[in-house]
Structures are given as C-alpha cells and as structure tokens.
Amino acid sequence: MLEMRTSERGSLKRCPQQWYWGQVEGLRPNRAANPLWFGTAVHEGLAQWYLPGLKRGPHPAETFEKYLDGERVMLVTSEEEELQYVDARALGIDMLTRYVDLYGKDDSWFVIATEQKGAVVIDRPEMQIFGRTRPALKRWVRYNFTWDGVYRDLKDEQIKLMEHKTAAAISTLHLSLDDQAGSYWAIASQTLVKQGVLKPDDEIVAITYNFLRKALKDPRPQDAEGYYTNKPTKDDLIDVLDPIFELTGKETAATLQDYADEQKIVVLGERSKSQPPDYFLRHDVYRTRSERETQIQRIKDEALFIEAYRRKYLPITKSPDRQHCLWCPFKRMCELDEQGDAEAVEAFKDTMFHVEDPYAVYKKSAE
C-alpha cells in the first residue's frame, strides 16, 4: 500500500529533490527552519484555543510562548516592503494577541473537532506510464491527513473546515483551486461520519481560510475608522490645543507636541495614503460534490508520480526557486550535491540532520 500525505504532495510539486530527501530518506533538520517552526507554533496556539463546542482554551499567545525553544529571529517583510529581522517571540505574541482582540472568542464558531489526524484508503486502478501498464504500481493508497478543525457556523448553521494560514502576504486568488485544504475537505465529511462525530446527513460545505499575516502592528496612530494617520503638523496641533491652552502662536511644533503628551491628548495628522495590507482575513470557499470527486481523482493521479519517483521510473530533478530556496532546509546540502561532492553531502547529512519516519505520527494515531 502506498502511503501519501498532503504536505509531501506539495513538496514533490515544488521540488522533487526536496521531496526525496524529506519523504523518502526521512531527513529532518536538527533545528527546524524558522518559517516552518513559526507556523507550527501558531497552529498549536490556535488548536488549544479552539476547544470543542463554544469553550475556549488558554490564550493562543500563551501557548505560542510555551512552544518556544530558545531565542529566534524571523525574516519578514516590513510595511515598506523591505526584508527585516524581528524577534520571533515578540512577533508571534503580537500577532496572536491582536488576533484575539479582533475576533474575540468567535461566539458563532461551535467547534466539532480540532487537529484531527486520520487516514483513508483510496482504490487506485492500474494506470499507464509512457504507454505501458505498470502492474507493480500499488493499487491502494492510504492518504494520511491532519486538518486544523471543523466547526458549525451558528450564523448560518453550516459546517465548515478550518484552515489556518500564516503568510508573509495574504492572497486569495488561488484558493478555489487549492488542493491542500481541498483534499482535506474532500475526505473530511466521510471520515467524521465514520468516527461518529458527524451525522450521516451532515456535510462540510465550505473551507474557511483563516489568514494571519506575519507582521508586527504598524506603530502609527489610527483614526476612528481604523485608518493609519501621518504625524500631525503644527496646524493640526494648534487646531486641537488652541481651545485648551492659551497659545501665543509662537510655540514650535515640538513644544505643542510636548503639551499634548503631558495632557495625554492624542492629536492625529491627516489620513495616510499608505495603508498596510490586512493583518487578518477570513475567506470562505464553497465546494461542490463534483469538486470532491475531482480532488479524490487528483490524489490518485499524484500517487502515480509519487510511486514512479519512489521506484525510480522518473529521475529526481531539482526546481530552484528564489522564494522556496530561501527557507529550504536542504539548501546548503543541495549546493554540495550540485558540486558533485558525494562525501561532503553525506557528511553534511550526518551533522545537520536526523532521520524520522514521516508517517510515524499517523501510525501512532491509528494505533
């Protein structure tokens, strides 16, 4: 039986070499790359926050902080679109604190299940490779999954799948074709019915993409409508302070700002033309039953490629990319491999990585 999971599907499509080292050889860095670690910590905080029903657990910022294993920094994009390093602890706590400030306890989210692990077995008929039938290809696929959560939206009584996303930039253009959450959605209803969590006539109708942008809050003050404002000019300060103080008209802008600070008076400048992108966004994508069949068929099709790569019917190639190579844990080892230095590659593996079974957590869950 061929084992598959969603994350390896994405890895294979990004770069077969990355997939091979991570999934076939089971290499795991002794110290996880910051973007991967950070996203996992945020997910852990949200998983413990959204307890079953309407009850909420410990504040996600507290859980995030407990998850830390020492000091770390994150490379993020500033509001000026420049890369900068920030303290990962401060970033995560700031993001999750503002998240709860914005959404509160999500009183309309009746949580059915969170961080659900499981597997489904999919029948895959014989398929053709380069015009030839390959009977050695395994017919059955065990598809392993972990989804973030399932909830009933009390506003419309619909059941939806949670998909938490931490991202440097929020984009929704591709979500109608997203096959990560899409595959979770395709198998979630049937799995939860079998587990007795959902009733036979219950159906998960949509995926709620819950975005958290990796950025510290803009320090500029905001007006009553939430827009960020520029630094107040001298005229702005005079307009606010003149009715309160006996101004002579000779005060400098710095002196007027001192008056305002002493009296704890906030004076806003004009609304800035530069507003930051959304820090948080929730976007529902509804899926149809025919799309469920499409998603399951895609799993079967991609199983063909995974099996072909595993059996070396296809060569292991590389797909260099500026974005993904930036955080890929195998980047330096890939460079050594590119130089043809096999001994250096093996030495690097022994020093910087350890081996784990990618499916161990699912096997333990099944047991």
Sequence and secondary structure as in RCSB ss.txt:
>XXXX:A:sequence
MLEMRTSERGSLKRCPQQWYWGQVEGLRPNRAANPLWFGTAVHEGLAQWYLPGLKRGPHPAETFEKYLDGERVML
VTSEEEELQYVDARALGIDMLTRYVDLYGKDDSWFVIATEQKGAVVIDRPEMQIFGRTRPALKRWVRYNFTWDGV
YRDLKDEQIKLMEHKTAAAISTLHLSLDDQAGSYWAIASQTLVKQGVLKPDDEIVAITYNFLRKALKDPRPQDAE
GYYTNKPTKDDLIDVLDPIFELTGKETAATLQDYADEQKIVVLGERSKSQPPDYFLRHDVYRTRSERETQIQRIK
DEALFIEAYRRKYLPITKSPDRQHCLWCPFKRMCELDEQGDAEAVEAFKDTMFHVEDPYAVYKKSAE
>XXXX:A:secstr
 EEEEHHHHHHHHH HHHHIIIIIS EEESS  HHHHHHHHHHHHHHHHB SBT B S HHHHHHHH  S  EEE
EE TTS EEEEEHHHHHHHHHHHHHHHHTT TTEEEEEEEEEEEEEEE    EETTEE TTS SEEEEEEEEEEE
EEETTTTEEEEEEEEEESS   TTGGG HHHHHHHHHHHHHHHHTTSS TT  EEEEEEEEEES     S B TT
S BB    HHHHHHHHTTTS   S   HHHHHHHHHHTT      B S     SEEEEEEE  HHHHHHHHHHHH
HHHHHHHHHHTTSS       HHHHHH TTHHHHHHHHTT HHHHHHHHHHHEEE  TTHHHHHHH 
